[in-house]
Amino acid sequence: MKNNENESSIQAVLEDVTFILNEIKHKKFDSLRKTKITVQQEKIIEGVERDLDVCVTKIGLLLHAKEL
């Protein structure tokens, strides 16, 4: 029973992390883009967004593969 509780806890944390990463990508970066940023800053933002996508995808694959 304890193992199921741990797996549920891990799943909940991973889902929370995924939600937070998506919030950063979709809301925070959109707000940042509304300010005056340079082309170099835009490229950095795009790189960070790609990194966030990779993290979210890997977490999603882990959640679905392990059937936590």
mmJSON file of the N, C-alpha and C atoms, coordinates in Angstrom:
{"data_MODEL":{"atom_site":{
"group_PDB":["ATOM","ATOM","ATOM","ATOM","ATOM","ATOM","ATOM","ATOM","ATOM","ATOM","ATOM","ATOM","ATOM","ATOM","ATOM","ATOM","ATOM","ATOM","ATOM","ATOM","ATOM","ATOM","ATOM","ATOM","ATOM","ATOM","ATOM","ATOM","ATOM","ATOM","ATOM","ATOM","ATOM","ATOM","ATOM","ATOM","ATOM","ATOM","ATOM","ATOM","ATOM","ATOM","ATOM","ATOM","ATOM","ATOM","ATOM","ATOM","ATOM","ATOM","ATOM","ATOM","ATOM","ATOM","ATOM","ATOM","ATOM","ATOM","ATOM","ATOM","ATOM","ATOM","ATOM","ATOM","ATOM","ATOM","ATOM","ATOM","ATOM","ATOM","ATOM","ATOM","ATOM","ATOM","ATOM","ATOM","ATOM","ATOM","ATOM","ATOM","ATOM","ATOM","ATOM","ATOM","ATOM","ATOM","ATOM","ATOM","ATOM","ATOM","ATOM","ATOM","ATOM","ATOM","ATOM","ATOM","ATOM","ATOM","ATOM","ATOM","ATOM","ATOM","ATOM","ATOM","ATOM","ATOM","ATOM","ATOM","ATOM","ATOM","ATOM","ATOM","ATOM","ATOM","ATOM","ATOM","ATOM","ATOM","ATOM","ATOM","ATOM","ATOM","ATOM","ATOM","ATOM","ATOM","ATOM","ATOM","ATOM","ATOM","ATOM","ATOM","ATOM","ATOM","ATOM","ATOM","ATOM","ATOM","ATOM","ATOM","ATOM","ATOM","ATOM","ATOM","ATOM","ATOM","ATOM","ATOM","ATOM","ATOM","ATOM","ATOM","ATOM","ATOM","ATOM","ATOM","ATOM","ATOM","ATOM","ATOM","ATOM","ATOM","ATOM","ATOM","ATOM","ATOM","ATOM","ATOM","ATOM","ATOM","ATOM","ATOM","ATOM","ATOM","ATOM","ATOM","ATOM","ATOM","ATOM","ATOM","ATOM","ATOM","ATOM","ATOM","ATOM","ATOM","ATOM","ATOM","ATOM","ATOM","ATOM","ATOM","ATOM","ATOM","ATOM","ATOM","ATOM","ATOM","ATOM","ATOM","ATOM","ATOM","ATOM","ATOM"],
"id":[1,2,3,4,5,6,7,8,9,10,11,12,13,14,15,16,17,18,19,20,21,22,23,24,25,26,27,28,29,30,31,32,33,34,35,36,37,38,39,40,41,42,43,44,45,46,47,48,49,50,51,52,53,54,55,56,57,58,59,60,61,62,63,64,65,66,67,68,69,70,71,72,73,74,75,76,77,78,79,80,81,82,83,84,85,86,87,88,89,90,91,92,93,94,95,96,97,98,99,100,101,102,103,104,105,106,107,108,109,110,111,112,113,114,115,116,117,118,119,120,121,122,123,124,125,126,127,128,129,130,131,132,133,134,135,136,137,138,139,140,141,142,143,144,145,146,147,148,149,150,151,152,153,154,155,156,157,158,159,160,161,162,163,164,165,166,167,168,169,170,171,172,173,174,175,176,177,178,179,180,181,182,183,184,185,186,187,188,189,190,191,192,193,194,195,196,197,198,199,200,201,202,203,204],
"type_symbol":["N","C","C","N","C","C","N","C","C","N","C","C","N","C","C","N","C","C","N","C","C","N","C","C","N","C","C","N","C","C","N","C","C","N","C","C","N","C","C","N","C","C","N","C","C","N","C","C","N","C","C","N","C","C","N","C","C","N","C","C","N","C","C","N","C","C","N","C","C","N","C","C","N","C","C","N","C","C","N","C","C","N","C","C","N","C","C","N","C","C","N","C","C","N","C","C","N","C","C","N","C","C","N","C","C","N","C","C","N","C","C","N","C","C","N","C","C","N","C","C","N","C","C","N","C","C","N","C","C","N","C","C","N","C","C","N","C","C","N","C","C","N","C","C","N","C","C","N","C","C","N","C","C","N","C","C","N","C","C","N","C","C","N","C","C","N","C","C","N","C","C","N","C","C","N","C","C","N","C","C","N","C","C","N","C","C","N","C","C","N","C","C","N","C","C","N","C","C","N","C","C","N","C","C"],
"label_atom_id":["N","CA","C","N","CA","C","N","CA","C","N","CA","C","N","CA","C","N","CA","C","N","CA","C","N","CA","C","N","CA","C","N","CA","C","N","CA","C","N","CA","C","N","CA","C","N","CA","C","N","CA","C","N","CA","C","N","CA","C","N","CA","C","N","CA","C","N","CA","C","N","CA","C","N","CA","C","N","CA","C","N","CA","C","N","CA","C","N","CA","C","N","CA","C","N","CA","C","N","CA","C","N","CA","C","N","CA","C","N","CA","C","N","CA","C","N","CA","C","N","CA","C","N","CA","C","N","CA","C","N","CA","C","N","CA","C","N","CA","C","N","CA","C","N","CA","C","N","CA","C","N","CA","C","N","CA","C","N","CA","C","N","CA","C","N","CA","C","N","CA","C","N","CA","C","N","CA","C","N","CA","C","N","CA","C","N","CA","C","N","CA","C","N","CA","C","N","CA","C","N","CA","C","N","CA","C","N","CA","C","N","CA","C","N","CA","C","N","CA","C","N","CA","C","N","CA","C","N","CA","C","N","CA","C","N","CA","C"],
"label_alt_id":[null,null,null,null,null,null,null,null,null,null,null,null,null,null,null,null,null,null,null,null,null,null,null,null,null,null,null,null,null,null,null,null,null,null,null,null,null,null,null,null,null,null,null,null,null,null,null,null,null,null,null,null,null,null,null,null,null,null,null,null,null,null,null,null,null,null,null,null,null,null,null,null,null,null,null,null,null,null,null,null,null,null,null,null,null,null,null,null,null,null,null,null,null,null,null,null,null,null,null,null,null,null,null,null,null,null,null,null,null,null,null,null,null,null,null,null,null,null,null,null,null,null,null,null,null,null,null,null,null,null,null,null,null,null,null,null,null,null,null,null,null,null,null,null,null,null,null,null,null,null,null,null,null,null,null,null,null,null,null,null,null,null,null,null,null,null,null,null,null,null,null,null,null,null,null,null,null,null,null,null,null,null,null,null,null,null,null,null,null,null,null,null,null,null,null,null,null,null,null,null,null,null,null,null],
"label_comp_id":["MET","MET","MET","LYS","LYS","LYS","ASN","ASN","ASN","ASN","ASN","ASN","GLU","GLU","GLU","ASN","ASN","ASN","GLU","GLU","GLU","SER","SER","SER","SER","SER","SER","ILE","ILE","ILE","GLN","GLN","GLN","ALA","ALA","ALA","VAL","VAL","VAL","LEU","LEU","LEU","GLU","GLU","GLU","ASP","ASP","ASP","VAL","VAL","VAL","THR","THR","THR","PHE","PHE","PHE","ILE","ILE","ILE","LEU","LEU","LEU","ASN","ASN","ASN","GLU","GLU","GLU","ILE","ILE","ILE","LYS","LYS","LYS","HIS","HIS","HIS","LYS","LYS","LYS","LYS","LYS","LYS","PHE","PHE","PHE","ASP","ASP","ASP","SER","SER","SER","LEU","LEU","LEU","ARG","ARG","ARG","LYS","LYS","LYS","THR","THR","THR","LYS","LYS","LYS","ILE","ILE","ILE","THR","THR","THR","VAL","VAL","VAL","GLN","GLN","GLN","GLN","GLN","GLN","GLU","GLU","GLU","LYS","LYS","LYS","ILE","ILE","ILE","ILE","ILE","ILE","GLU","GLU","GLU","GLY","GLY","GLY","VAL","VAL","VAL","GLU","GLU","GLU","ARG","ARG","ARG","ASP","ASP","ASP","LEU","LEU","LEU","ASP","ASP","ASP","VAL","VAL","VAL","CYS","CYS","CYS","VAL","VAL","VAL","THR","THR","THR","LYS","LYS","LYS","ILE","ILE","ILE","GLY","GLY","GLY","LEU","LEU","LEU","LEU","LEU","LEU","LEU","LEU","LEU","HIS","HIS","HIS","ALA","ALA","ALA","LYS","LYS","LYS","GLU","GLU","GLU","LEU","LEU","LEU"],
"label_asym_id":["A","A","A","A","A","A","A","A","A","A","A","A","A","A","A","A","A","A","A","A","A","A","A","A","A","A","A","A","A","A","A","A","A","A","A","A","A","A","A","A","A","A","A","A","A","A","A","A","A","A","A","A","A","A","A","A","A","A","A","A","A","A","A","A","A","A","A","A","A","A","A","A","A","A","A","A","A","A","A","A","A","A","A","A","A","A","A","A","A","A","A","A","A","A","A","A","A","A","A","A","A","A","A","A","A","A","A","A","A","A","A","A","A","A","A","A","A","A","A","A","A","A","A","A","A","A","A","A","A","A","A","A","A","A","A","A","A","A","A","A","A","A","A","A","A","A","A","A","A","A","A","A","A","A","A","A","A","A","A","A","A","A","A","A","A","A","A","A","A","A","A","A","A","A","A","A","A","A","A","A","A","A","A","A","A","A","A","A","A","A","A","A","A","A","A","A","A","A","A","A","A","A","A","A"],
"label_entity_id":["1","1","1","1","1","1","1","1","1","1","1","1","1","1","1","1","1","1","1","1","1","1","1","1","1","1","1","1","1","1","1","1","1","1","1","1","1","1","1","1","1","1","1","1","1","1","1","1","1","1","1","1","1","1","1","1","1","1","1","1","1","1","1","1","1","1","1","1","1","1","1","1","1","1","1","1","1","1","1","1","1","1","1","1","1","1","1","1","1","1","1","1","1","1","1","1","1","1","1","1","1","1","1","1","1","1","1","1","1","1","1","1","1","1","1","1","1","1","1","1","1","1","1","1","1","1","1","1","1","1","1","1","1","1","1","1","1","1","1","1","1","1","1","1","1","1","1","1","1","1","1","1","1","1","1","1","1","1","1","1","1","1","1","1","1","1","1","1","1","1","1","1","1","1","1","1","1","1","1","1","1","1","1","1","1","1","1","1","1","1","1","1","1","1","1","1","1","1","1","1","1","1","1","1"],
"label_seq_id":[1,1,1,2,2,2,3,3,3,4,4,4,5,5,5,6,6,6,7,7,7,8,8,8,9,9,9,10,10,10,11,11,11,12,12,12,13,13,13,14,14,14,15,15,15,16,16,16,17,17,17,18,18,18,19,19,19,20,20,20,21,21,21,22,22,22,23,23,23,24,24,24,25,25,25,26,26,26,27,27,27,28,28,28,29,29,29,30,30,30,31,31,31,32,32,32,33,33,33,34,34,34,35,35,35,36,36,36,37,37,37,38,38,38,39,39,39,40,40,40,41,41,41,42,42,42,43,43,43,44,44,44,45,45,45,46,46,46,47,47,47,48,48,48,49,49,49,50,50,50,51,51,51,52,52,52,53,53,53,54,54,54,55,55,55,56,56,56,57,57,57,58,58,58,59,59,59,60,60,60,61,61,61,62,62,62,63,63,63,64,64,64,65,65,65,66,66,66,67,67,67,68,68,68],
"pdbx_PDB_ins_code":[null,null,null,null,null,null,null,null,null,null,null,null,null,null,null,null,null,null,null,null,null,null,null,null,null,null,null,null,null,null,null,null,null,null,null,null,null,null,null,null,null,null,null,null,null,null,null,null,null,null,null,null,null,null,null,null,null,null,null,null,null,null,null,null,null,null,null,null,null,null,null,null,null,null,null,null,null,null,null,null,null,null,null,null,null,null,null,null,null,null,null,null,null,null,null,null,null,null,null,null,null,null,null,null,null,null,null,null,null,null,null,null,null,null,null,null,null,null,null,null,null,null,null,null,null,null,null,null,null,null,null,null,null,null,null,null,null,null,null,null,null,null,null,null,null,null,null,null,null,null,null,null,null,null,null,null,null,null,null,null,null,null,null,null,null,null,null,null,null,null,null,null,null,null,null,null,null,null,null,null,null,null,null,null,null,null,null,null,null,null,null,null,null,null,null,null,null,null,null,null,null,null,null,null],
"Cartn_x":[0.827,0.0,0.866,1.946,2.838,3.42,3.728,4.287,3.298,2.013,0.993,0.884,1.002,0.954,2.139,3.32,4.513,4.366,3.848,3.664,2.639,1.578,0.574,1.164,1.997,2.646,3.599,4.363,5.283,4.501,3.423,2.599,2.048,1.571,1.01,2.072,3.264,4.347,4.721,4.843,5.194,4.114,2.869,1.78,1.827,2.139,2.28,3.436,4.563,5.726,5.386,4.694,4.288,3.386,2.448,1.546,2.332,3.253,4.05,4.899,5.532,6.347,5.505,4.313,3.423,2.968,2.708,2.329,3.452,4.668,5.815,5.887,5.771,5.901,4.795,3.571,2.448,2.085,2.271,1.851,3.021,4.038,5.149,5.911,6.195,6.932,6.082,4.789,3.913,3.929,3.895,3.972,5.307,6.361,7.689,7.783,7.184,7.231,6.499,5.571,4.842,5.708,6.814,7.758,8.732,9.527,10.513,11.708,11.89,13.042,13.831,15.098,15.965,15.819,16.351,16.332,17.09,18.194,18.979,18.169,17.455,16.621,15.511,14.933,13.886,14.431,15.644,16.256,16.483,16.888,17.084,15.755,14.703,13.371,12.927,13.134,12.747,13.507,14.79,15.578,15.056,14.712,14.165,12.811,11.993,10.701,10.89,11.872,12.147,12.574,13.419,13.85,12.662,11.752,10.553,9.701,9.563,8.806,9.409,10.731,11.408,11.127,11.226,10.968,9.538,8.583,7.175,6.917,7.496,7.314,7.902,9.101,9.736,8.952,8.449,7.628,6.358,5.727,4.519,4.777,5.885,6.234,6.456,7.111,7.347,6.032,5.148,3.858,3.055,3.063,2.26,2.94,4.271,4.993,4.97,5.094,5.152,3.77,2.762,1.39,1.361,1.961,1.984,0.612],
"Cartn_y":[-1.199,0.0,1.256,1.203,2.358,2.704,1.683,1.907,2.665,2.308,3.01,4.473,4.723,6.101,6.904,6.281,6.958,7.247,6.276,6.467,7.568,7.6,8.656,10.02,10.063,11.31,11.781,10.857,11.195,11.697,11.023,11.426,12.832,13.106,14.428,15.52,15.249,16.229,16.464,15.391,15.533,16.289,16.041,16.778,18.259,18.556,19.953,20.641,19.94,20.498,20.778,19.843,20.024,21.242,21.398,22.552,23.859,23.9,25.108,25.441,24.434,24.666,25.21,24.668,25.166,26.592,26.908,28.276,29.255,28.859,29.715,29.951,28.873,28.986,29.835,29.58,30.213,31.595,31.829,33.117,34.06,33.569,34.45,34.939,34.032,34.452,35.339,35.089,35.975,37.382,37.477,38.791,39.459,38.681,39.222,39.746,39.041,39.46,40.788,41.124,42.389,43.586,43.328,44.396,44.517,45.549,45.717,44.812,43.827,42.945,42.965,42.646,42.633,41.307,41.271,40.04,38.94,39.298,38.319,37.763,38.622,38.165,37.247,37.559,36.722,35.331,35.268,33.97,33.168,33.843,33.169,32.627,33.429,32.994,31.775,31.806,30.669,29.409,29.552,28.409,27.84,28.723,28.282,27.602,28.133,27.5,26.089,25.915,24.567,23.636,24.141,23.334,22.951,23.888,23.599,22.535,22.634,21.626,20.236,20.157,18.871,18.32,19.165,18.728,18.232,18.988,18.61,17.297,17.147,15.919,14.724,14.871,13.76,13.381,14.359,14.061,13.334,13.808,13.153,11.719,11.474,10.108,9.23,9.78,9.037,8.701,9.663,9.431,8.354,8.378,7.417,6.06,6.03,4.769,3.96,4.629,3.944,3.679,4.327,4.2,4.39,5.502,5.822,5.998],
"Cartn_z":[0.0,0.0,0.0,0.752,0.848,-0.522,-1.325,-2.655,-3.539,-3.46,-4.238,-3.82,-2.52,-2.029,-2.557,-2.56,-3.079,-4.568,-5.323,-6.756,-7.03,-6.241,-6.406,-6.086,-5.065,-4.676,-5.773,-6.324,-7.411,-8.617,-8.947,-10.082,-9.87,-8.673,-8.377,-8.521,-8.027,-8.127,-9.588,-10.36,-11.773,-12.544,-12.214,-12.867,-12.502,-11.24,-10.815,-11.54,-11.648,-12.338,-13.799,-14.435,-15.825,-15.971,-15.059,-15.092,-14.963,-14.015,-13.784,-15.01,-15.597,-16.789,-17.939,-18.107,-19.16,-18.877,-17.62,-17.251,-17.582,-17.264,-17.572,-19.067,-19.824,-21.276,-21.877,-21.49,-22.176,-21.633,-20.368,-19.8,-19.553,-18.893,-18.518,-19.744,-20.675,-21.862,-22.756,-22.817,-23.592,-23.007,-21.688,-21.032,-21.324,-21.289,-21.56,-22.987,-23.923,-25.325,-25.556,-24.696,-24.84,-24.466,-23.791,-23.476,-24.64,-24.604,-25.671,-25.388,-26.27,-26.128,-27.433,-27.308,-28.484,-29.219,-30.418,-31.214,-30.472,-29.847,-29.097,-27.919,-27.222,-26.113,-26.608,-27.755,-28.338,-28.652,-29.173,-29.474,-28.199,-27.145,-25.857,-25.348,-25.431,-25.0,-25.796,-27.101,-27.935,-27.539,-27.2,-26.745,-25.437,-24.515,-23.229,-23.437,-24.338,-24.634,-25.18,-26.051,-26.574,-25.447,-24.542,-23.399,-22.517,-22.29,-21.505,-22.192,-23.509,-24.256,-24.073,-24.132,-23.953,-22.557,-21.541,-20.162,-19.998,-20.507,-20.384,-21.12,-22.294,-23.069,-22.336,-21.795,-21.08,-19.828,-19.109,-17.931,-18.36,-19.429,-19.934,-20.337,-21.024,-21.413,-20.19,-19.188,-17.954,-17.266,-17.165,-16.513,-17.235,-18.555,-19.308,-19.434,-19.49,-19.638,-18.348,-17.239,-15.944,-15.375,-15.955,-15.443,-13.937,-13.501,-12.068,-11.602],
"occupancy":[1.0,1.0,1.0,1.0,1.0,1.0,1.0,1.0,1.0,1.0,1.0,1.0,1.0,1.0,1.0,1.0,1.0,1.0,1.0,1.0,1.0,1.0,1.0,1.0,1.0,1.0,1.0,1.0,1.0,1.0,1.0,1.0,1.0,1.0,1.0,1.0,1.0,1.0,1.0,1.0,1.0,1.0,1.0,1.0,1.0,1.0,1.0,1.0,1.0,1.0,1.0,1.0,1.0,1.0,1.0,1.0,1.0,1.0,1.0,1.0,1.0,1.0,1.0,1.0,1.0,1.0,1.0,1.0,1.0,1.0,1.0,1.0,1.0,1.0,1.0,1.0,1.0,1.0,1.0,1.0,1.0,1.0,1.0,1.0,1.0,1.0,1.0,1.0,1.0,1.0,1.0,1.0,1.0,1.0,1.0,1.0,1.0,1.0,1.0,1.0,1.0,1.0,1.0,1.0,1.0,1.0,1.0,1.0,1.0,1.0,1.0,1.0,1.0,1.0,1.0,1.0,1.0,1.0,1.0,1.0,1.0,1.0,1.0,1.0,1.0,1.0,1.0,1.0,1.0,1.0,1.0,1.0,1.0,1.0,1.0,1.0,1.0,1.0,1.0,1.0,1.0,1.0,1.0,1.0,1.0,1.0,1.0,1.0,1.0,1.0,1.0,1.0,1.0,1.0,1.0,1.0,1.0,1.0,1.0,1.0,1.0,1.0,1.0,1.0,1.0,1.0,1.0,1.0,1.0,1.0,1.0,1.0,1.0,1.0,1.0,1.0,1.0,1.0,1.0,1.0,1.0,1.0,1.0,1.0,1.0,1.0,1.0,1.0,1.0,1.0,1.0,1.0,1.0,1.0,1.0,1.0,1.0,1.0,1.0,1.0,1.0,1.0,1.0,1.0],
"B_iso_or_equiv":[0.0,0.0,0.0,0.0,0.0,0.0,0.0,0.0,0.0,0.0,0.0,0.0,0.0,0.0,0.0,0.0,0.0,0.0,0.0,0.0,0.0,0.0,0.0,0.0,0.0,0.0,0.0,0.0,0.0,0.0,0.0,0.0,0.0,0.0,0.0,0.0,0.0,0.0,0.0,0.0,0.0,0.0,0.0,0.0,0.0,0.0,0.0,0.0,0.0,0.0,0.0,0.0,0.0,0.0,0.0,0.0,0.0,0.0,0.0,0.0,0.0,0.0,0.0,0.0,0.0,0.0,0.0,0.0,0.0,0.0,0.0,0.0,0.0,0.0,0.0,0.0,0.0,0.0,0.0,0.0,0.0,0.0,0.0,0.0,0.0,0.0,0.0,0.0,0.0,0.0,0.0,0.0,0.0,0.0,0.0,0.0,0.0,0.0,0.0,0.0,0.0,0.0,0.0,0.0,0.0,0.0,0.0,0.0,0.0,0.0,0.0,0.0,0.0,0.0,0.0,0.0,0.0,0.0,0.0,0.0,0.0,0.0,0.0,0.0,0.0,0.0,0.0,0.0,0.0,0.0,0.0,0.0,0.0,0.0,0.0,0.0,0.0,0.0,0.0,0.0,0.0,0.0,0.0,0.0,0.0,0.0,0.0,0.0,0.0,0.0,0.0,0.0,0.0,0.0,0.0,0.0,0.0,0.0,0.0,0.0,0.0,0.0,0.0,0.0,0.0,0.0,0.0,0.0,0.0,0.0,0.0,0.0,0.0,0.0,0.0,0.0,0.0,0.0,0.0,0.0,0.0,0.0,0.0,0.0,0.0,0.0,0.0,0.0,0.0,0.0,0.0,0.0,0.0,0.0,0.0,0.0,0.0,0.0,0.0,0.0,0.0,0.0,0.0,0.0],
"pdbx_formal_charge":[null,null,null,null,null,null,null,null,null,null,null,null,null,null,null,null,null,null,null,null,null,null,null,null,null,null,null,null,null,null,null,null,null,null,null,null,null,null,null,null,null,null,null,null,null,null,null,null,null,null,null,null,null,null,null,null,null,null,null,null,null,null,null,null,null,null,null,null,null,null,null,null,null,null,null,null,null,null,null,null,null,null,null,null,null,null,null,null,null,null,null,null,null,null,null,null,null,null,null,null,null,null,null,null,null,null,null,null,null,null,null,null,null,null,null,null,null,null,null,null,null,null,null,null,null,null,null,null,null,null,null,null,null,null,null,null,null,null,null,null,null,null,null,null,null,null,null,null,null,null,null,null,null,null,null,null,null,null,null,null,null,null,null,null,null,null,null,null,null,null,null,null,null,null,null,null,null,null,null,null,null,null,null,null,null,null,null,null,null,null,null,null,null,null,null,null,null,null,null,null,null,null,null,null],
"auth_seq_id":[1,1,1,2,2,2,3,3,3,4,4,4,5,5,5,6,6,6,7,7,7,8,8,8,9,9,9,10,10,10,11,11,11,12,12,12,13,13,13,14,14,14,15,15,15,16,16,16,17,17,17,18,18,18,19,19,19,20,20,20,21,21,21,22,22,22,23,23,23,24,24,24,25,25,25,26,26,26,27,27,27,28,28,28,29,29,29,30,30,30,31,31,31,32,32,32,33,33,33,34,34,34,35,35,35,36,36,36,37,37,37,38,38,38,39,39,39,40,40,40,41,41,41,42,42,42,43,43,43,44,44,44,45,45,45,46,46,46,47,47,47,48,48,48,49,49,49,50,50,50,51,51,51,52,52,52,53,53,53,54,54,54,55,55,55,56,56,56,57,57,57,58,58,58,59,59,59,60,60,60,61,61,61,62,62,62,63,63,63,64,64,64,65,65,65,66,66,66,67,67,67,68,68,68],
"auth_comp_id":["MET","MET","MET","LYS","LYS","LYS","ASN","ASN","ASN","ASN","ASN","ASN","GLU","GLU","GLU","ASN","ASN","ASN","GLU","GLU","GLU","SER","SER","SER","SER","SER","SER","ILE","ILE","ILE","GLN","GLN","GLN","ALA","ALA","ALA","VAL","VAL","VAL","LEU","LEU","LEU","GLU","GLU","GLU","ASP","ASP","ASP","VAL","VAL","VAL","THR","THR","THR","PHE","PHE","PHE","ILE","ILE","ILE","LEU","LEU","LEU","ASN","ASN","ASN","GLU","GLU","GLU","ILE","ILE","ILE","LYS","LYS","LYS","HIS","HIS","HIS","LYS","LYS","LYS","LYS","LYS","LYS","PHE","PHE","PHE","ASP","ASP","ASP","SER","SER","SER","LEU","LEU","LEU","ARG","ARG","ARG","LYS","LYS","LYS","THR","THR","THR","LYS","LYS","LYS","ILE","ILE","ILE","THR","THR","THR","VAL","VAL","VAL","GLN","GLN","GLN","GLN","GLN","GLN","GLU","GLU","GLU","LYS","LYS","LYS","ILE","ILE","ILE","ILE","ILE","ILE","GLU","GLU","GLU","GLY","GLY","GLY","VAL","VAL","VAL","GLU","GLU","GLU","ARG","ARG","ARG","ASP","ASP","ASP","LEU","LEU","LEU","ASP","ASP","ASP","VAL","VAL","VAL","CYS","CYS","CYS","VAL","VAL","VAL","THR","THR","THR","LYS","LYS","LYS","ILE","ILE","ILE","GLY","GLY","GLY","LEU","LEU","LEU","LEU","LEU","LEU","LEU","LEU","LEU","HIS","HIS","HIS","ALA","ALA","ALA","LYS","LYS","LYS","GLU","GLU","GLU","LEU","LEU","LEU"],
"auth_asym_id":["A","A","A","A","A","A","A","A","A","A","A","A","A","A","A","A","A","A","A","A","A","A","A","A","A","A","A","A","A","A","A","A","A","A","A","A","A","A","A","A","A","A","A","A","A","A","A","A","A","A","A","A","A","A","A","A","A","A","A","A","A","A","A","A","A","A","A","A","A","A","A","A","A","A","A","A","A","A","A","A","A","A","A","A","A","A","A","A","A","A","A","A","A","A","A","A","A","A","A","A","A","A","A","A","A","A","A","A","A","A","A","A","A","A","A","A","A","A","A","A","A","A","A","A","A","A","A","A","A","A","A","A","A","A","A","A","A","A","A","A","A","A","A","A","A","A","A","A","A","A","A","A","A","A","A","A","A","A","A","A","A","A","A","A","A","A","A","A","A","A","A","A","A","A","A","A","A","A","A","A","A","A","A","A","A","A","A","A","A","A","A","A","A","A","A","A","A","A","A","A","A","A","A","A"],
"auth_atom_id":["N","CA","C","N","CA","C","N","CA","C","N","CA","C","N","CA","C","N","CA","C","N","CA","C","N","CA","C","N","CA","C","N","CA","C","N","CA","C","N","CA","C","N","CA","C","N","CA","C","N","CA","C","N","CA","C","N","CA","C","N","CA","C","N","CA","C","N","CA","C","N","CA","C","N","CA","C","N","CA","C","N","CA","C","N","CA","C","N","CA","C","N","CA","C","N","CA","C","N","CA","C","N","CA","C","N","CA","C","N","CA","C","N","CA","C","N","CA","C","N","CA","C","N","CA","C","N","CA","C","N","CA","C","N","CA","C","N","CA","C","N","CA","C","N","CA","C","N","CA","C","N","CA","C","N","CA","C","N","CA","C","N","CA","C","N","CA","C","N","CA","C","N","CA","C","N","CA","C","N","CA","C","N","CA","C","N","CA","C","N","CA","C","N","CA","C","N","CA","C","N","CA","C","N","CA","C","N","CA","C","N","CA","C","N","CA","C","N","CA","C","N","CA","C","N","CA","C","N","CA","C","N","CA","C","N","CA","C"],
"pdbx_PDB_model_num":[1,1,1,1,1,1,1,1,1,1,1,1,1,1,1,1,1,1,1,1,1,1,1,1,1,1,1,1,1,1,1,1,1,1,1,1,1,1,1,1,1,1,1,1,1,1,1,1,1,1,1,1,1,1,1,1,1,1,1,1,1,1,1,1,1,1,1,1,1,1,1,1,1,1,1,1,1,1,1,1,1,1,1,1,1,1,1,1,1,1,1,1,1,1,1,1,1,1,1,1,1,1,1,1,1,1,1,1,1,1,1,1,1,1,1,1,1,1,1,1,1,1,1,1,1,1,1,1,1,1,1,1,1,1,1,1,1,1,1,1,1,1,1,1,1,1,1,1,1,1,1,1,1,1,1,1,1,1,1,1,1,1,1,1,1,1,1,1,1,1,1,1,1,1,1,1,1,1,1,1,1,1,1,1,1,1,1,1,1,1,1,1,1,1,1,1,1,1,1,1,1,1,1,1]
}}}
